[in-house]
Amino acid sequence: MITLVDDLPVYYESYGEGRPVVFLPGWGNANSEGRDIHEPAFENHSGWRRIYIDPPGTGNTPSRDWIKDQDDMLDVLARVTDDLAGGEPFALAGTSAGGLHARGIIHRDPTRILGLLLRVPGVVAARDARTLPEYRAMPAAFEAARQEKQTRYYLPAEEQADLDFLGTIQRNGYGLSVEPKARLEAPTLIVTGRQDTITGYADAWPLLDDYPRATYAVLDRADHDLPIENEALYRALVSDWLDRMEEMAKHPGA
């Protein structure tokens, strides 16, 4: 399906009915990986309309030369989210750079947010300033599963993406011009990988100051492609996040 932001047709996929939950993928990725990872978590959670977005320059959404930096990218994603939510409160889920965009949307107006899920979130924009674990070789079975995931999702997404467009944004500054701090009194889930050498796990810990209703998990045998061998654990955490949002909807302030 398509929604328009000025002259930009933004592609998204939508499943189910009910309260909106919007999924924002990692840098350069399309919606398919997030869809396949998260849809099973909703098997026992009806009443949610799941919306998976292809950001500009990725998947089936083209680029535009008027999108020059992360602030412009955030503007587009915020407008798309607002349009697809139809004025209703909504939940947000962001992976890697999508976590930065999700936090940017919340920074603008936290009052409409039902909950937040951050998976391997990008927190520190400058790579040389990130707190990263040392590289650790993983078992052969893990590496085989990781390569299968790369082949199935990430390599096709890279082939489809407008890499020149995305590279220009990165060169203009990978972070937002304003730190997206905002207190969110809604159920939050932050999941990081103990072996993640891209965004790490330690830099996400200070986010707890902004999110007093947050569960924070660091998964062993998990890198930036999380989840790989621990899908069941990850989906259990997501299911708990959905439980908490549903409980809050029934009993505000609980």
Summary of the structure (lengths in Angstrom):
residues: 254
radius of gyration: 17.0
end to end distance: 36.2
largest distance: 48.0
contacts: 840
relative contact order: 0.16
helix: 41%
strand: 20%
